[in-house]
């Protein structure tokens, strides 16, 4: 941990020099998950030429190494002032308002770079408790490292299995609950199949069920990359109770529609190396 803390204290422009090297290795030396990325892009953007998809892939490699190395490492020790300068949160107050009034808020977002910075950005900008549900990493050291990073500004991290037990406190302890709603669910979970970026994909139904059962408002976070190391995260209301007139899967379907729009606006920001569409 000491090594990563020392590394994190380097200015971000210096960390980007290391990221540049990792980018060259990922793109030209090991061609990191190139087959998976190319297949995902071909299905997602059949209207684009092979050259256009190649440009998206190469920009993805750049965003991937920047986000997973330079920016994530920097967040271990980043100052409040620097994070506010680099990560703008828009409409945080509309997500906070229900919590202040005594009702938890659900926040749904996808794996758009840099979602890790979004966890810190929300924790820094909110005036209420903010909880993120996460899947534990297989490596204990890196799991603890990511917990240190994600809780740098006081955000609450709850492992998925523990969250199932803690849901009963959502009425007595209102808070923002952040769900990464585009994870590919395991066989053991409740799953919903729908078209996503031109292919059938599986989705968790946890957010849908929780919102409708507990009558919670749902918000979507759109991430925009302004320039290298600078992002904008804007909240919009996705759905609100009562849900009596809502069709089955209405919240998940609207989440997918908005996530697709976010992806199409800046396609190189999505996690194309993920085997998202494997059913």
Rosetta silent file (secondary structure, phi, psi, omega in degrees, C-alpha in Angstrom):
SEQUENCE: XXXXXXXXXXXXXXXXXXXXXXXXXXXXXXXXXXXXXXXXXXXXXXXXXXXXXXXXXXXXXXXXXXXXXXXXXXXXXXXXXXXXXXXXXXXXXXXXXXXXXXXXXXXXXXXXXXXXXXXXXXXXXXXXXXXXXXXXXXXXXXXXXXXXXXXXXXXXXXXXXXXXXXXXXXXXXXXXXXXXXXXXXXXXXXXXXXXXXXXXXXXXXXXXXXXXXXXXXXXXXXXXXXXXXXXXXXXXXXXXXXXXXXXXXXXXXXXXXXXXXXXXXXXXXXXXXXXXXXX
SCORE:     score description
SCORE:     0.000 S_00000001
   1 L     0.000  -36.743 -179.911    0.000    0.000    0.000 S_00000001
   2 H   -58.220  -42.542 -179.798    2.903    2.360    0.790 S_00000001
   3 H   -59.540  -45.212 -178.040    4.190    2.055   -2.801 S_00000001
   4 H   -68.892  -32.883  176.520    0.813    3.023   -4.274 S_00000001
   5 H   -65.998  -42.094  178.087    0.496    5.969   -1.892 S_00000001
   6 H   -65.412  -41.549  178.323    3.882    7.289   -2.979 S_00000001
   7 H   -62.970  -39.057 -177.879    2.983    6.737   -6.620 S_00000001
   8 H   -65.848  -24.860 -178.379   -0.322    8.517   -6.077 S_00000001
   9 L   -78.312   -8.261  173.972    1.419   11.653   -4.828 S_00000001
  10 L   -68.608  145.970  176.638    2.982   12.214   -8.239 S_00000001
  11 L   -59.637  147.376 -178.340    1.207   14.908  -10.286 S_00000001
  12 H   -57.753  -39.041  176.178   -1.353   13.481  -12.671 S_00000001
  13 H   -57.963  -32.095  177.008    0.576   14.709  -15.769 S_00000001
  14 H   -71.885  -42.412  177.780    3.517   12.570  -14.589 S_00000001
  15 H   -62.424  -31.205  177.431    1.246    9.554  -14.055 S_00000001
  16 H   -66.368  -25.377  175.633   -0.041   10.066  -17.594 S_00000001
  17 H   -65.142  -41.184  174.993    3.503    9.455  -18.863 S_00000001
  18 H   -65.852  -39.522  178.781    3.311    5.948  -17.368 S_00000001
  19 H   -62.660  -37.482  177.624   -0.172    5.601  -18.836 S_00000001
  20 H   -59.567  -40.790  178.526    1.214    6.511  -22.269 S_00000001
  21 H   -66.428  -44.215  178.757    3.659    3.611  -21.982 S_00000001
  22 H   -63.710  -35.814  176.446    0.920    1.216  -20.869 S_00000001
  23 H   -59.707  -46.005  179.922   -1.223    2.410  -23.780 S_00000001
  24 H   -63.418  -39.318  178.645    1.521    1.494  -26.257 S_00000001
  25 H   -66.846  -46.752 -178.043    1.927   -1.921  -24.641 S_00000001
  26 H   -63.077  -40.021 -175.102   -1.838   -2.593  -24.571 S_00000001
  27 H   -82.312  -46.264 -170.057   -2.361   -1.477  -28.160 S_00000001
  28 H  -102.874  -28.206 -174.414    0.780   -2.591  -29.999 S_00000001
  29 H   -94.135  -57.259 -176.537    2.493   -5.267  -27.905 S_00000001
  30 L  -101.393   -9.490 -178.376   -0.161   -7.461  -26.276 S_00000001
  31 L    46.615   58.771 -172.717   -3.242   -6.197  -28.177 S_00000001
  32 L   -51.434  115.693  177.575   -5.226   -6.420  -24.944 S_00000001
  33 L    46.160   35.411 -176.618   -8.527   -8.230  -25.595 S_00000001
  34 H   -57.764  -42.560 -178.832   -8.479   -6.943  -29.159 S_00000001
  35 H   -61.881  -43.941  179.542  -10.710   -9.742  -30.434 S_00000001
  36 H   -64.148  -46.052 -178.894  -13.356   -9.051  -27.754 S_00000001
  37 H   -61.757  -47.365 -178.485  -13.231   -5.289  -28.350 S_00000001
  38 H   -63.277  -39.752  179.119  -13.472   -5.603  -32.126 S_00000001
  39 H   -65.895  -44.848  179.497  -16.380   -8.021  -31.900 S_00000001
  40 H   -60.969  -43.072 -179.322  -18.267   -5.798  -29.452 S_00000001
  41 H   -68.875  -34.661 -179.376  -17.732   -2.717  -31.625 S_00000001
  42 H   -65.086  -40.561  177.934  -18.757   -4.520  -34.814 S_00000001
  43 H   -72.880  -40.303 -175.321  -22.124   -5.464  -33.316 S_00000001
  44 H   -70.241  -34.787 -175.769  -22.629   -2.113  -31.587 S_00000001
  45 L  -130.281   64.571 -179.834  -21.814    0.031  -34.626 S_00000001
  46 L   -64.444  -21.442 -178.614  -22.576   -1.926  -37.832 S_00000001
  47 L   -78.725  -13.567 -179.377  -23.171    1.388  -39.625 S_00000001
  48 L   -90.009  152.686  177.893  -19.547    2.473  -39.057 S_00000001
  49 L   -75.546  165.136  178.272  -16.660    1.486  -41.287 S_00000001
  50 H   -59.946  -36.477  179.820  -13.861   -0.786  -40.101 S_00000001
  51 H   -68.184  -38.905  178.255  -11.573    2.249  -39.960 S_00000001
  52 H   -65.360  -41.372  178.216  -14.035    4.190  -37.809 S_00000001
  53 H   -67.561  -33.957  176.988  -14.351    1.280  -35.380 S_00000001
  54 H   -63.175  -39.702  178.519  -10.561    0.979  -35.258 S_00000001
  55 H   -63.912  -39.651  177.261  -10.325    4.628  -34.202 S_00000001
  56 H   -63.261  -44.220 -179.949  -12.828    3.971  -31.403 S_00000001
  57 H   -60.071  -44.747 -177.960  -10.809    0.947  -30.273 S_00000001
  58 H   -68.030  -36.486  174.418   -7.555    2.897  -30.170 S_00000001
  59 H   -67.502  -35.229  176.386   -9.167    5.764  -28.235 S_00000001
  60 H   -59.598  -45.989  179.097  -10.616    3.154  -25.883 S_00000001
  61 H   -56.285  -41.637  179.548   -7.111    1.840  -25.129 S_00000001
  62 H   -63.220  -48.228  179.250   -6.051    5.383  -24.242 S_00000001
  63 H   -64.026  -36.094 -178.431   -9.044    5.912  -21.934 S_00000001
  64 H   -62.938  -50.331 -177.972   -8.594    2.449  -20.437 S_00000001
  65 H   -71.144  -35.335  176.297   -4.977    2.977  -19.347 S_00000001
  66 H   -61.812  -48.725 -174.593   -5.663    6.551  -18.205 S_00000001
  67 H   -71.528  -47.119 -173.726   -8.652    5.507  -16.078 S_00000001
  68 H   -78.899  -21.377  178.159   -7.387    2.198  -14.686 S_00000001
  69 H  -110.115  -75.678 -169.829   -3.858    3.374  -13.972 S_00000001
  70 H   -59.320  -53.407 -173.148   -3.164    7.121  -13.803 S_00000001
  71 H   -72.484  -39.572  179.588   -6.522    8.453  -12.622 S_00000001
  72 H   -67.256  -42.831  177.237   -7.420    5.613  -10.275 S_00000001
  73 H   -61.553  -42.455 -178.658   -3.999    5.660   -8.607 S_00000001
  74 H   -62.080  -31.866 -176.966   -4.189    9.442   -8.241 S_00000001
  75 L   -68.047  -13.049  178.104   -7.532    9.185   -6.458 S_00000001
  76 L   -64.952  -33.054 -177.578   -5.874    7.455   -3.514 S_00000001
  77 L  -130.594    8.946 -175.440   -4.448   10.810   -2.351 S_00000001
  78 L   -59.106  143.180  179.560   -6.105   13.416   -4.584 S_00000001
  79 L   -80.495  158.985  176.836   -7.033   16.646   -2.817 S_00000001
  80 H   -59.992  -41.797 -179.073  -10.592   17.922   -2.585 S_00000001
  81 H   -60.948  -45.448 -178.458   -9.609   21.003   -4.560 S_00000001
  82 H   -68.509  -39.536  179.396   -8.131   19.009   -7.434 S_00000001
  83 H   -64.523  -41.579  177.998  -11.050   16.569   -7.625 S_00000001
  84 H   -61.934  -34.758 -179.842  -13.552   19.443   -7.746 S_00000001
  85 H   -72.531  -33.400 -175.311  -11.534   20.984  -10.557 S_00000001
  86 H   -94.040  -22.718 -174.751  -11.363   17.751  -12.530 S_00000001
  87 E  -130.652  106.087 -178.540  -14.778   16.231  -11.856 S_00000001
  88 E   -94.080  128.001  176.309  -17.901   18.373  -12.171 S_00000001
  89 E  -108.812  125.274 -177.847  -21.165   17.004  -10.753 S_00000001
  90 E  -110.568  132.689  177.350  -24.348   18.559  -12.121 S_00000001
  91 L    70.474   29.525  176.166  -27.740   18.311  -10.376 S_00000001
  92 H   -58.896  -31.566 -175.948  -26.483   16.550   -7.253 S_00000001
  93 H   -63.885  -28.128 -178.778  -29.202   18.383   -5.337 S_00000001
  94 H   -74.962  -24.026  176.063  -32.026   16.515   -7.094 S_00000001
  95 H   -82.018  -34.129  179.001  -30.594   13.194   -5.873 S_00000001
  96 H   -70.651  -33.859 -170.489  -30.036   14.553   -2.358 S_00000001
  97 H   -55.529  -48.118  179.203  -33.549   16.025   -2.038 S_00000001
  98 H   -60.958  -36.825 -179.109  -35.493   12.755   -1.480 S_00000001
  99 H   -65.289  -42.287  177.814  -32.945   11.631    1.131 S_00000001
 100 H   -63.026  -28.214 -179.635  -33.315   14.917    3.008 S_00000001
 101 L   -88.596   -1.656  174.901  -37.078   14.349    2.893 S_00000001
 102 L   104.799   12.907  179.745  -36.720   10.845    4.372 S_00000001
 103 L  -127.798  134.859  177.887  -36.614    8.564    1.294 S_00000001
 104 L   -67.028  152.481  176.580  -33.599    6.796   -0.187 S_00000001
 105 E  -113.408  139.826  173.147  -32.561    7.576   -3.773 S_00000001
 106 E  -100.618  132.254  177.484  -31.359    5.028   -6.319 S_00000001
 107 E  -117.225  122.101 -178.183  -28.612    6.118   -8.687 S_00000001
 108 E  -116.060  132.724  179.089  -28.007    3.959  -11.765 S_00000001
 109 E  -147.102  169.093  179.831  -25.011    4.312  -14.069 S_00000001
 110 L  -113.694 -176.190 -178.127  -22.946    2.213  -16.455 S_00000001
 111 L   -88.013   71.294  175.354  -19.280    1.457  -16.970 S_00000001
 112 E  -105.060  132.271  179.075  -18.390    4.713  -18.684 S_00000001
 113 L   -65.985  135.484   -0.207  -14.925    6.121  -17.956 S_00000001
 114 L  -111.066   99.657 -177.374  -14.203    7.264  -15.356 S_00000001
 115 H   -67.403  -26.772  177.033  -16.833    5.668  -13.156 S_00000001
 116 H   -66.073  -39.121  177.164  -14.364    5.238  -10.300 S_00000001
 117 H   -66.710  -30.005  178.802  -13.873    8.991  -10.189 S_00000001
 118 H   -64.478  -35.682  178.538  -17.668    9.345  -10.162 S_00000001
 119 H   -60.626  -45.210  178.688  -17.848    7.426   -6.871 S_00000001
 120 H   -70.370  -38.834 -178.404  -15.506    9.961   -5.257 S_00000001
 121 H   -61.338  -43.562  179.315  -17.143   12.900   -7.009 S_00000001
 122 H   -66.953  -43.973  179.219  -20.596   12.062   -5.657 S_00000001
 123 H   -59.436  -34.239 -178.909  -19.241   11.416   -2.141 S_00000001
 124 H   -76.716  -37.753 -173.606  -17.550   14.815   -2.245 S_00000001
 125 H   -89.144  -24.083 -176.008  -20.501   16.797   -3.633 S_00000001
 126 L   -73.352  155.158  175.279  -23.431   15.197   -1.805 S_00000001
 127 L  -105.477    6.992  179.925  -24.816   16.541    1.471 S_00000001
 128 L  -129.426  178.152  177.760  -26.192   13.116    2.503 S_00000001
 129 L   -71.164  138.062  178.643  -24.839    9.578    2.878 S_00000001
 130 E  -125.916  123.691 -176.685  -23.879    7.907   -0.408 S_00000001
 131 E  -117.404  133.672  176.972  -23.493    4.127   -0.647 S_00000001
 132 E  -114.321  130.067  177.544  -22.062    2.184   -3.593 S_00000001
 133 E   -91.037  128.413 -175.113  -22.786   -1.513   -4.060 S_00000001
 134 E  -134.150  161.560  174.147  -19.749   -3.368   -5.421 S_00000001
 135 L   -98.579  129.480 -177.902  -18.520   -6.831   -6.301 S_00000001
 136 L   -65.413  137.641  176.691  -15.500   -7.963   -4.298 S_00000001
 137 L   -76.197  151.865 -179.162  -12.278   -8.488   -6.265 S_00000001
 138 L   -68.747  -32.398  179.715  -10.681  -11.924   -6.176 S_00000001
 139 L   -87.462  118.715 -175.066   -7.316  -10.491   -5.110 S_00000001
 140 H   -61.951  -39.515 -178.629   -7.509   -9.377   -1.441 S_00000001
 141 H   -63.226  -50.055 -177.817   -4.760   -6.771   -1.745 S_00000001
 142 H   -70.948  -27.502  173.787   -6.294   -4.995   -4.720 S_00000001
 143 H   -63.263  -43.566  178.468   -9.753   -5.310   -3.180 S_00000001
 144 H   -68.788  -37.087  177.699   -8.484   -3.410   -0.120 S_00000001
 145 H   -61.659  -45.720 -179.887   -6.661   -0.901   -2.322 S_00000001
 146 H   -66.224  -34.072  175.917   -9.849   -0.123   -4.257 S_00000001
 147 H   -64.480  -40.513  177.357  -11.790    0.244   -0.999 S_00000001
 148 H   -61.331  -43.520 -179.139   -9.212    2.799    0.197 S_00000001
 149 H   -65.911  -47.980 -173.734   -9.545    4.701   -3.071 S_00000001
 150 H   -70.500  -21.459 -179.627  -13.350    4.603   -3.215 S_00000001
 151 L  -104.276   15.271 -176.327  -13.803    5.761    0.385 S_00000001
 152 L   -56.686  -34.747  179.268  -11.249    8.590    0.170 S_00000001
 153 L  -113.445   29.286  170.136  -13.974   11.215    0.647 S_00000001
 154 L    90.406    4.342  177.190  -16.212    9.266    2.967 S_00000001
 155 L   -62.386  151.267 -179.806  -18.346    7.286    0.541 S_00000001
 156 E   -98.027  126.007  177.669  -19.828    4.049    1.881 S_00000001
 157 E  -109.557  127.857 -178.871  -18.893    0.854    0.044 S_00000001
 158 E  -127.451  122.132  178.272  -21.078   -2.222    0.563 S_00000001
 159 E   -64.820  146.719 -171.722  -20.308   -5.606   -0.935 S_00000001
 160 H   -52.279  -45.394 -178.261  -23.220   -7.020   -2.907 S_00000001
 161 H   -65.314  -38.691  178.994  -23.975   -9.893   -0.521 S_00000001
 162 H   -69.487  -32.347 -179.907  -23.877   -7.584    2.496 S_00000001
 163 H   -64.027  -35.180  178.623  -26.163   -5.102    0.731 S_00000001
 164 H   -58.787  -32.530  178.578  -28.894   -7.715    0.492 S_00000001
 165 H   -81.852  -31.330 -174.244  -28.914   -7.790    4.292 S_00000001
 166 H   -85.239   -7.000 -179.280  -28.629   -4.026    4.738 S_00000001
 167 H   -58.606  -27.354 -177.788  -31.567   -3.141    2.477 S_00000001
 168 H   -66.131  -16.069 -179.619  -33.859   -3.363    5.498 S_00000001
 169 H   -91.642   -0.559 -173.888  -32.228   -0.186    6.868 S_00000001
 170 L   -67.599  -24.996  177.508  -33.044    1.924    3.795 S_00000001
 171 L   -81.626  -40.290 -178.044  -36.277    3.233    5.331 S_00000001
 172 L   -81.447  -23.814  179.633  -34.831    4.038    8.743 S_00000001
 173 L  -129.760   76.466 -177.547  -31.514    5.318    7.325 S_00000001
 174 L   -58.290  142.382 -178.424  -32.275    7.085    4.004 S_00000001
 175 L  -162.525  168.158  170.460  -29.298    7.382    1.665 S_00000001
 176 E   -83.064  132.845  175.939  -28.202    7.456   -1.956 S_00000001
 177 E  -118.219  118.606 -177.096  -27.581    3.945   -3.274 S_00000001
 178 E   -98.214  122.004  179.053  -25.381    3.737   -6.366 S_00000001
 179 E  -117.644  126.440  169.774  -25.817    0.690   -8.601 S_00000001
 180 E   -81.970   96.813 -165.553  -23.611   -0.142  -11.597 S_00000001
 181 L   -87.994    6.540  179.552  -26.571   -1.557  -13.480 S_00000001
 182 L  -110.706   16.211  173.546  -24.830   -2.900  -16.585 S_00000001
 183 L   -66.236  144.535  174.370  -22.880   -5.724  -14.960 S_00000001
 184 L   -78.900  115.810 -174.638  -23.452   -9.135  -16.533 S_00000001
 185 L   -74.062  148.372  174.668  -25.290  -11.080  -13.808 S_00000001
 186 L   -72.241  168.737 -177.422  -24.306  -14.630  -12.827 S_00000001
 187 L   -59.367  -32.240 -174.998  -26.652  -17.535  -13.359 S_00000001
 188 L   -71.584  -15.482 -176.141  -27.731  -17.457   -9.703 S_00000001
 189 L   -92.810  158.333  172.718  -29.183  -13.941   -9.983 S_00000001
 190 L   -65.516  129.406 -171.943  -32.532  -12.739  -11.246 S_00000001
 191 E  -131.800  150.887  178.848  -31.898  -11.827  -14.873 S_00000001
 192 E  -131.480  130.964 -179.492  -33.643   -9.985  -17.680 S_00000001
 193 E  -104.114  128.973  176.798  -32.723  -10.343  -21.357 S_00000001
 194 E  -151.671  166.614  175.618  -33.125   -7.420  -23.754 S_00000001
 195 E   -71.441  132.672  177.121  -31.437   -5.856  -26.768 S_00000001
 196 E  -143.598  116.767 -176.254  -28.498   -3.657  -25.819 S_00000001
 197 L    53.409   45.862  172.261  -26.272   -2.074  -28.472 S_00000001
 198 L    74.517   16.165  176.525  -27.807   -4.380  -31.114 S_00000001
 199 E  -144.924  149.052  175.313  -27.347   -7.659  -29.238 S_00000001
 200 E   -62.431  136.308  179.199  -29.237   -9.589  -26.556 S_00000001
 201 E  -141.767  153.385  178.998  -27.749   -8.917  -23.131 S_00000001
 202 E   -96.030  144.085  179.657  -28.535   -9.933  -19.565 S_00000001
 203 E  -134.350  146.848  169.332  -29.271   -7.379  -16.845 S_00000001
 204 E   -63.060  144.686  173.162  -29.688   -7.373  -13.082 S_00000001
 205 L  -108.036    7.738 -176.890  -33.254   -6.667  -12.014 S_00000001
 206 H   -58.475  -45.566 -179.576  -32.252   -5.675   -8.466 S_00000001
 207 H   -63.764  -43.277  178.181  -32.607   -1.940   -9.038 S_00000001
 208 H   -58.958  -50.186 -177.481  -35.982   -2.341  -10.729 S_00000001
 209 H   -64.155  -44.130 -177.947  -37.337   -4.558   -7.956 S_00000001
 210 H   -63.190  -45.538 -178.387  -35.955   -2.371   -5.166 S_00000001
 211 H   -62.503  -45.607 -175.876  -37.330    0.863   -6.621 S_00000001
 212 H   -74.399  -35.910 -179.677  -40.824   -0.491   -7.205 S_00000001
 213 H   -69.559  -40.979 -175.894  -41.052   -2.438   -3.950 S_00000001
 214 H  -100.683    2.292  178.331  -39.863    0.441   -1.770 S_00000001
 215 L    57.109   55.984 -177.713  -41.282    3.228   -3.953 S_00000001
 216 L  -105.144  144.289  172.701  -37.931    4.927   -4.479 S_00000001
 217 E   -73.096  149.034 -178.454  -37.029    7.588   -7.066 S_00000001
 218 E  -122.145  137.885 -179.507  -34.375    6.547   -9.586 S_00000001
 219 E  -125.549  148.379  177.865  -31.730    8.782  -11.162 S_00000001
 220 E  -113.418  138.451  178.403  -29.361    8.244  -14.084 S_00000001
 221 E  -108.262  118.754  177.408  -25.839    9.634  -14.239 S_00000001
 222 E   -96.530  126.284  179.271  -24.433   10.629  -17.647 S_00000001
 223 E  -103.288  131.512  175.676  -20.650   10.851  -17.871 S_00000001
 224 E  -125.622  133.012  174.613  -18.954   13.125  -20.395 S_00000001
 225 E   -90.116  118.446 -178.435  -15.217   13.424  -20.866 S_00000001
 226 E   -79.914  -47.922  174.218  -14.385   17.112  -21.332 S_00000001
 227 E  -163.792  179.659 -176.155  -10.667   16.574  -21.908 S_00000001
 228 L   -57.558  121.326  178.079   -7.938   14.354  -20.527 S_00000001
 229 L    82.178    6.173 -178.539   -8.425   14.085  -16.769 S_00000001
 230 E  -132.194  128.248 -175.164  -11.587   16.200  -16.720 S_00000001
 231 E  -133.965  159.880  176.096  -15.139   14.836  -16.579 S_00000001
 232 E  -127.782  129.485 -177.945  -18.727   15.984  -16.206 S_00000001
 233 E  -122.535  111.189 -174.525  -21.321   13.844  -14.390 S_00000001
 234 E  -114.653  128.095  178.627  -24.913   14.977  -14.814 S_00000001
 235 E   -91.319  141.494  170.998  -27.919   13.559  -12.966 S_00000001
 236 E  -138.548  148.333  177.572  -31.405   13.314  -14.430 S_00000001
 237 E   -70.675  130.333  179.773  -34.494   11.698  -12.982 S_00000001
 238 E   -97.480  -40.675 -179.714  -35.078    8.312  -14.610 S_00000001
 239 E  -161.650  155.781  177.622  -38.259    7.202  -12.829 S_00000001
 240 L  -148.801  152.707  178.020  -40.313    8.029   -9.755 S_00000001
 241 L   -71.451  159.612    5.601  -43.203    6.479   -7.808 S_00000001
 242 L   -79.796  151.183 -177.780  -45.974    5.611   -7.926 S_00000001
 243 L  -104.065   20.206 -175.615  -45.132    2.745  -10.266 S_00000001
 244 L   -62.864  -30.264 -178.896  -48.669    1.380  -10.571 S_00000001
 245 L   -96.900    2.489 -178.071  -48.864    2.205  -14.288 S_00000001
 246 L   -79.296  137.252  174.637  -45.340    1.036  -15.106 S_00000001
 247 L   -74.764  163.911  174.969  -44.891   -2.047  -17.280 S_00000001
 248 L   -58.589  140.686  177.091  -42.560   -4.845  -16.223 S_00000001
 249 L    68.949   12.891 -175.051  -38.876   -3.944  -16.762 S_00000001
 250 H   -61.235  -39.303 -178.292  -39.758   -0.268  -17.348 S_00000001
 251 H   -71.706  -43.805  178.724  -36.917    1.060  -15.191 S_00000001
 252 H   -63.099  -41.406  179.655  -34.305   -1.294  -16.647 S_00000001
 253 H   -63.154  -41.718  179.747  -35.452   -0.491  -20.191 S_00000001
 254 H   -69.500  -37.088  174.906  -35.188    3.248  -19.590 S_00000001
 255 H   -58.837  -46.291 -179.177  -31.763    2.793  -17.984 S_00000001
 256 H   -63.170  -40.134  179.021  -30.576    0.896  -21.074 S_00000001
 257 H   -60.702  -45.717 -178.085  -31.935    3.569  -23.417 S_00000001
 258 H   -70.883  -36.417  178.037  -30.078    6.312  -21.573 S_00000001
 259 H   -66.121  -41.156  176.918  -26.891    4.295  -21.274 S_00000001
 260 H   -59.689  -41.063  178.815  -26.921    3.601  -25.024 S_00000001
 261 H   -62.678  -43.074  177.404  -27.287    7.329  -25.645 S_00000001
 262 H   -60.490  -43.149 -179.805  -24.319    8.031  -23.349 S_00000001
 263 H   -65.473  -45.131 -176.896  -22.254    5.402  -25.183 S_00000001
 264 H   -66.801  -29.053  178.059  -23.133    6.652  -28.673 S_00000001
 265 H   -69.982  -36.060  176.679  -22.182   10.219  -27.757 S_00000001
 266 L  -142.504   76.119 -171.499  -18.651    9.154  -26.715 S_00000001
 267 H   -61.638  -25.121 -178.291  -18.220    5.481  -27.701 S_00000001
 268 H   -74.745   -5.059 -179.632  -14.544    5.275  -26.718 S_00000001
 269 H   -90.234   -8.943 -176.707  -15.505    5.775  -23.042 S_00000001
 270 E   -86.943  156.445 -176.603  -17.347    2.455  -22.645 S_00000001
 271 L   -83.178   76.227 -176.548  -15.717   -0.715  -21.295 S_00000001
 272 L   -70.792  -16.289  179.710  -15.596   -2.627  -24.595 S_00000001
 273 L   -77.531  -10.043  179.800  -13.059   -5.153  -23.262 S_00000001
 274 L   -78.482  136.733  177.914  -15.733   -6.587  -20.974 S_00000001
 275 L   -81.183   62.657 -172.356  -17.428   -9.780  -22.206 S_00000001
 276 L   -67.109  -32.726 -170.409  -20.768   -8.094  -21.586 S_00000001
 277 L   -99.039   10.907  178.781  -22.783   -9.893  -24.228 S_00000001
 278 L   -78.021  111.728 -177.613  -21.824  -13.473  -23.416 S_00000001
 279 L  -105.875    0.000    0.000  -25.112  -15.202  -22.583 S_00000001
